[in-house]
Structures are given as structure tokens and as C-alpha cells.
Amino acid sequence: MRKAVIIVLSALVSLGFASKLVAEVRNPQAGGAICDRKFDVLSQKDRSKLGAYSIKAVGSKDKKRIVITETMTLSVRGKTFAYKSTLVCADKDGVSPLEGSVETRLGDKICMTGTVKFSPTGRTFDYECTGRLNAKTGQALNPAKKYDKKGRAAPAGMLVFQSAVPSIGPRILPAEGELEDIVLVEFPDDVAAPEIINFKTGNRLVRSKPDAGGGYEIQLFGPRSKNTIASYRFDKNNQVVSMELFGKFSLRPVAKAKGKDAIEVTVTPGKPYLLADKSTKLLIKKETLYENRKRLGVPQLTHKDMTLDIAPNTVIASGGWVFHLSTPHDYKFGHVRESDMIFTVVDSCKFSVRSEKAKPPVVELKKLQGSLNFACDNRQSSQLKNISGAGKHFIGLRVGRTEIYRRHPSKVLGTGMDVLVVNNFGAKRIRLEYMQKKVVTIGPETITIESFNFKYATKSVEIKVSAASKTAKAKALIVEYSDVTRKE
């Protein structure tokens, strides 16, 4: 069982290696660098920086081997975890694993070292590892603990260590399509010995159609699931440019010290900030609210006639720019008196804004439908849930204040809800009463929503969502809009 202190790291460490990829390798490079990229690791919840990640793949001149090197550091709960892994693959009629090595660290101390070696067939392997630290206490193990296994059988299926997806994913899936029966191999499986390697069966990889700029996505799906475990964005040159992992982490290219790649802006209720497209403004409402006993403000952006509440993961495409927006931080609060009452208000806050010149992605629009469950307990809240389609296509409902009552003349107890309906093309605010159906048109999409199945015992209600479009594809304004976690 994983130790609680390293659960978060374990998820990100699952970015391991690549193993036997039976897919045909088309147009292999004659040696040299295939991939060499560095990223900041950001929280999807608040866009705060958690660590750093790098991925590099180099092919030999004789085209017989590929070496994939991956490094990552992550700061969690006051501790710093790190690992470095190397995989050597044979690059002939597909990519087959030969051997790999790994080192994990807690702070500045080595926690585990280990190696794995595959047989010529790739169906059996040996491994050995040495544990040097107790991952829970951080104390040195004296003597160090050694573990080894010989001739272990690998599960049937296409073995994939995930470091191959960002580094040589375009070789694994050289064109739009899907690979099933993927065995996801985690190396290391955890920071501490003996958890050096793990195999997870029944996954699949899907490569999307290229957009107008030639970019595309490769997504990893879990067993019998329509939700992604990880999503990797590539440019027209087959270089990975961003990653979304486990519903928790966003990986973005390391921000440059100069230019408009990363800036912090201060916003007050009376002074919005105008983004580089000259049509989108960031603002903060003066009112405050409590979430999880923490006082916050209401961050928003305006674009033409649209007002959008900013979610933890918001990406906007406008005027030849793509903006990655964090939820605000460094709030400053003030007080105002109204008659005999004193109210706390927002005086200012800071946004982190990452800008890049890029065309808006073209979203493939297909019918979407499903139901979402929301809490309704007579208080101000900020709940966001999405129904996702192909690629970046989504319908999101952001529910604010909910009220429980009987709406005259009905005698049925239900809930009234303030709902922000969001899709790739904009947002509209509505009031949704219980068992009421509303139809909203945003851009080319028509969205129908209806509340039902209110349960007083749990103070919850479900909302049916369905959407249809007049067109098959359209350019997105809102590229990403999600909250913390997407569960399988």
C-alpha cells in the first residue's frame, strides 16, 4: 500500500518509461535528438508551480537504439521528491525495451536506486533495486535493503512506459487512430523500494485529427473508461508542447524570464487588466465569499459581451493569442460600512498570466449528453463539473447559489440554482428551477439542461445535459475550463 505522504508523487511518477511498442515506426530519424523539452509542473487547481520536468530522447546513428531520459522534481506538503530514469530501447521494426535505470530522492538524499533488464523477446525481465531511506520518516536504512527478481513475466499486450508518449509518441501512433490492449508500465512505481516497476493492463492510446495548424493530441485512457488518464499536445513538428496528467497536473514549457510568456498582474475591482488581444479583460468583483473556510473573491474575464467566471484551469484563445490563466492569489481585503453593518470586500488580487502567440484550436463537435450531480444546501457555492467530448470539446456547468423550496403552485420540494453554462464558444447565466428544462444557444451549439432527482437527505440534485451543434467543427474561444479532478 502506498504511503500517504507520497501518493501525490506516485501519480506523477507514473510518467515513467516506454517499453515494447509493437506499432510500426515510420520515418525514423538517423540518430540525433528526437525530443528535448523542459516544463514547469503546475497545479490544475490554482496554477501554482509544483516542480519541474524534462524529457529527452536520442537516437543512435545506426538507428538501432533510442535512449529516453526523464527527470522530475515535485514539492508536496513541505517535502521535495525527485527522480531520474533512463530507458534504452532497440529501434528496429518497432521499439523494444532493452534495459533501464532509475534513482529517486527525498530532499537531497537518495531514496532508491534500481535497474531493469528485458529478455530479447521483451516478454520477461529481471530487476534489482536498493532501498536507502525510509520514505515515511526520511531516515537512512542501515544496512540498505536489497531486492531482486529474475525471469518475471510481463503481461500480454503492448507494453508502454509513459515517457515514450511525450518523447516518441508520434512514432507509436504515426497517424490519427487508436491502439488498444496497452499495458501501462510505471518505472519507478513509487519513490521507495521495492516498488520499482508496475504493469497496468487494459489501457488504450488515441491520436486525434490534426487541427488547422497541424497540432494534435495523444490521449491515454484507462480500462473501460471514457475519461483520460493523461493528454499530450504535440505541434506540427511532432514535439510535445503541453501535458495534462491525472486531473491534477498541467505541464507547460518553462516560462522565460523576459517577454510575455509569464507575467503577474494586479487587479482591483475598479481597474481591470487588458490582455494582449486588446479585447479580453481580467477583473475581480468587490464581493467576497467563503469556500472551505477560506475567504476568496469572484475572478472573472470579459470578452465582447461574454462574462466568464475564471476556473482553476482556464485557457482562452483570442486575437492570435492563447492565454493560460490561474485563479487569483495574494488577496488584499478591505472593509466598507453600510448603515450599521460592516462588510469585508476585495481590495485587490494578483493573476498569473502565461501568453503565447497561437491560432485558436479547431474543436470537433459531436453530440454530448450526460448527467451531473450537484450539492444544494441553501448557501453560496462555486461548483464546476464538465461533460467532455473529443479533444477539447466540453460543456461545463458552474453552479453558484442554490436554494431549497417549493415553487408555487407545485407542492414538490426542489431546488433553484444560479448556473453559468459554458462551452468552447462562450458562457451564459441562467436561473434553473427544479424539474425545469432550459435551452441555451452559445455559438454553434444548442444546449438543453434539466434538473431532476432532488434528494433532501443528501441535499443533492442531478442535472441532465445534452448538446448538439449546427457545424462539425469550429474555432474555440475557451480552450480549457475545468476544476481539480476528472475521475474515471
N, C-alpha and C positions, 0 to 999 in steps of 0.2 A: 504493500500500500504506500502511495506517495505521502511524503511528509508535507504537512500543511504549509510550512514556510517556503516550499519550493514548487508548489502546484503551479503558480503563475509562470515560473521559469520553465517548468516541464512542458507547458503548452507551446511556448515559443521555441524551446529547444527542439520541438518536433519538426523544426525546419531542417532536419538532419541532412541526409545524403541522397545519392541516387544509386540504385542497384541495377538489376538486369532489365533493360528496356528493349523489348523484343521488336519494337517498331523500327521500320526502315529509316536509316539515316540518309537524308538526301543532301547532296552538295556539301559534303564535309569540308571544312577548312583545311588547307595544307599546313597544319601546325600554327603556332602563334596563339594570341589571346582570342578566345571566343567570347568571353564576358569578363568584365572587371568593373564592378559597381559598388558604391558605398551609399548607405542610407541612414537616416535618423529613424529610430523606433519611437512612435508616438502612440499615446493612448487614444483609442477611438472615443472614449468618454469625454475627455476635456482637451485633447490635442496637446497635452503636456509631454515633454520629451522624457522617455524612459531609458533610452540607451542607444546603442549604435550597432549596425550590422553591415557586413561586407560579404560579397560573393565573387569568386573568381574561377574561371575555367580556362585551361590552357591545353591545346592540342599539340602532340609531338609532330615533328616534321615528317616522320614516316607514316603518320596517320594511324598509328597502332594504339596509341594511348591518349586518354584525356585525364587531367588531374583537376579535381574540383576542390577548392579550399573555401571554407566558410568560417567566419568569426562573428561573435556576437557578445555584447555586454548588456546587462539589464539590471537596473536598480529597482528593487522591490522591498517595501517595508523596512527601509533603512539598511538593507544589505545589497551588495553588488555581486552578481553572478556573471560568469563568463565561460565561453568555451571556444575552442578552435578544433575544427575537424578537417581531415583531408581524405579524399577518396581517389583511388586510381582505378580507371576503367579501361577496358580494351575497346578500341574504336574500330570495329570491323564487323560488317553485316549486323549492325545494331550496337548498342552499348552494353557491355557486360562487366560486372564488378570483378576486380582482382583483389584489392586489399584497401584497408582504411585504418586511420589512427585518429585518436581524439584525446583532448586534455580539457578538463573542466576545472574551474576555480571558484572559490568563495573568498571575496576580497582579493588580497594579494597572495593567497595560499592555494596550492594545487590540491584539489579535492579527489580527482580520479584521473587516471591515465589508462589507455587501453588500445588494443588493436583487433582487427577482424580480418580474416583471410578466407576467400571463397575458393571452392574447387573449380577446375576448368569448366565444368558443366554449369556452375552457378547455383546448383540445387542443394549443396551442402556447404557448411562453413565452420571454421574454428574461431574462437575468440578467447582473449585473456584480458583481464583488467586488474588494476590495483587501486584499492581504496586507501586514501591517505588522511582524510578528515571525516569526522562525524558531521554530516550535513546539518543536523539539528542544532548541535552545540558549537560547531566550529572548532572543536578540539582535535588535535592531531591523534591519529591512531598509531599506537606504538606497541607491537610492530604493525606495519601496514598490512592490510588484508588483501590476499591474492585470490583470484577466481579464474577458472578456465574451463572451457568445454570444447570437445573435439567432435567433428563429424555430425554436427547438428543439422537437421533437415530444414530447409527453407520452405514456407508454404507454397502451394501451387499457385500460379498466376504470374503476372508481370510485376516484378519487384521494383519499387521506386522509392529511393531515398530523396526527400523533397529538395535537397539542394540542387538536384538536377532540373527541377522545374524552372526556377528563376535563371539558371545558368545555361542549360541546353534544352529547355522546354520546347523551343521551336524545332528542334531536331526530333524530339519524341513525337510531337504532333506537327508535322510539316505543313498541314493544311487544315481547314475547318473540318471538324469531326469529333469523334468520341472514342475513347479507349476504355473498355470495361475490364473487370477482373483485375484491378490494380491492387497490389499488396503494398501498403504504405509502410516503409521501413524507417523507424526512428533510431538515429545513431548520433549522440547518445540518447537513451531513453529517459535518463534522469541525470542529475549532477553527481550523484553518489553511486559508488559500486554497491552491488554488482549489476545495476541497471544500465548496461552499456548498449544493448540493442533490443528492439522490439518490432514485431511484424503485425500489421493490422490489415485484414483481408476485406474484400468486397467493395473496394472504392472504385471510382471512375474519374477520368480526366476528360474535360470538354474544352475544345478550342472554338471560339466564336468566329463569325464572319468579320473580315476587316472593315473598319469604318472608312469614311471618306478620305481620311489622312493616312490610311494604311495600318493604323494601330488595331490591336485586338487583345482579347483576354484568353487566358488559360485558367480554368477553374477546376478545383478538386472537390468532389462530392463524397460524402460518407455513404456507408451501406444503406440502401433502400431509403435514401434521403434526397429531397429536392433542394435542401439548403446547402450552401457552400461551406466547406471547411476553410478553404483559402482561395483567394483570387489574385492572379498575377497579370498585370497590364504590360504589354510589350508595344514598342513603337514599330514603324515600318522597317527598321533595320534589325528587327528581332532582338532588341535589347530591352531588358526589363526596366520599367520606369516607375512602377509603384506596386505595392502589395497590400492586401487586406487579409488579416490572419485571425481565425478563430473567434471572430466577432469582438475582438479586444484590441488588436494592434493594427496600426497603419504604418507602413514603411514608405518613406518619401526620400528622394535624393537629398544628400547632405546640403543644408542651406548655406549659401555663400555669404561671406562676411559683408560683401558690398552688393549694391544693386537692389532689385525689388523681389528677390527670392524669399526673404523673410523679414518682416518688419513688425514692430509693436506700435499700436496706435491707441491713444487715449480718447475716449468718447464720453461726453456728458449729455444729459437729457436735452440740453439746448444747442448742442454742437455736434451734429452727426459727422461721420468721416466719409468722404467721397473716394471710391475706389478708382483704379486706373482706367476703367472702361468709361468713366465720366457719366454713368447712368445708374450706378448702384451705390447706395449709401448704407453705412452701418450706424445703428443708433441703439440707445438704451432708454427704456421707459423709466419714468421717475418713480413709479410704484415699486414696491418690494414684495417678496413672498418668501415663505419658508418651505424648504424641501429637506427632509431628513434632519430637521432641527438646525438647518443652516440657512441664514438669510441670503437671498440672491436677488438679482434683478431680472428684467424681461428683455433679453437681447433680440434685436430684430434687424432685418435689412429691408430696404425698399428698392424696387426695380420697376420703373414706369408706374403702373397702377397696382402693382402687387406689393403686399407686406407679408414677410415670412418671418416667423419666429425661428431663431437660429438653434439648431440641434447640435449635440456634441460632434457629429460628423456631417458637416455641410460643405459641399463643393459647388461653386457656381461658375457657369461658363457664359461670358458676355463680352461683346465688343472685341473679340480676338484675344481675350484673356481667360484663364482659369484661375479661380481664387479658392484656396483652401482656408477655411475659417475655423478658428477654435471658439469654444464657448468662453465668455469673458472671465477674467481673473483680476486680482488686485482691486477689489471693490472698495470704494470710499462712500460712506454713508453720512447723511445729514439728517436734520430734523426740521419739521415745519409745524406751526401751531394753527389749528383751525378751531375757533371758539375756545372751548375748554379742553380740547383734545390735542395731543402731540403725536405726530406720525413720523416714522422713520422713512426716509426716501433715499434713492440712489443719487449721489453727487457725481460720481464718475466710475469708470472701469477701464480695463485695457483688453484689447483684442490682439491676438497673434494672427497675422495675415501672411500667407505664402502665395505669391503670384507667379504665374508663368504664362508666356505667350503661347497660345494654342487654340486651335479651332474647336468649337463645341462638338462633342461626340454625337454621332447619329445613333439613336436608340431604336431598336427593333420592337415594334408594338404589336403585341398579341393580346387576346382576351385574358383578363385576370379575374379571378374570383376566389373568395375565401371568407372566413370569419375571424374576428379578433375579439379578445376578451379584455374588458377594462374594469378597473375598480371604480365604484361610485359611492362616495361617502360624505356628501354634503360639505365639501371643502375645496379650496383651490388646489389644483394639482397640475402636473405637467407630464402627461403620459404620452409616449410616442411608440407606435407599432406600425410595421410595414407589411405589405404583401409584395413579394418580389417576383419579377418575371425574368426574361432572358437578359443577360448583360446587366446594364444599369437601370433597366426598366423597373419602376416601383410605383405603388400607391401607398401613401402614408396618411395616417390619422393621428393628429396631435390633439389630445383631449385635455381641456382645461377644467374649469369649474364644473362639478356635477352636483345635481340636486335630486333628492328622492321625494316624490309627492304623487298624488292622484290628480291627473289633469282633467278638469271638468269638460264634458259631462261624464267621462269614463270613471268607473269605480276600480279600475285596475291600478295597483301600485306600481310605479315605474320610475324612471329617471329622465331628467332633462340634462343635456350636455352641450357645452360650448366646444365645437370641433373645428380645427383647422384641417382642411382637406388639401393634401399636397401631392403633386405628381411631378414628372420631369419638366413640366412647362409652366408651372406656377402654383398658386395657392389661393384658396377662398375660404372664408369663415362662414360657418352656418350654425344654427341652433337646431339640435336634433332631439325631438321628443320621443318618448317610448313608443315602440311599435309604429313609428312614423317612417315613411320612405321619402328620401330626398334625392334629387337628380342634379348633379353639378357638372357643368362643362368647363374644362380647363384645357386650352389649346385644342388639339385634335381629339382629345379623349372625353368621353361621357362616362361619368362615374355615378353609380347608384349605391346608396348606403341606407341601411335599415337596422334599427335596434330591436332586439328580441331577447328572450330567455333571461329576464331580470331575476336575480336570486337575492332576496333580502338577507338570508342567513349569511351569505358570503359578501353581500353588498357588491355584486358584480353584474355586468351586463355584457351581452355579445352584440357585435355589430357585423352584419353581412356587408360585404363589399364586392362589387363587380364593376368591371370597366371594359369598354370597347372603344376602338379608335376608327376614325374615318380614313386613316392612312396606315400604311405598313411600316413606315419609318418616319422619324422627324428628329430635328436637332434639339438636344436637351439644353435647357437653361439651368435646371437643378440636376446636377450630375450625381450627387450623393446626398442622402438625407436620412440618417439612421441614428439609433441610440446605441446603448452599450453592447448588447449581445443578440446574436442570431442563433437560436438553438436548433439542433437537429430534431 
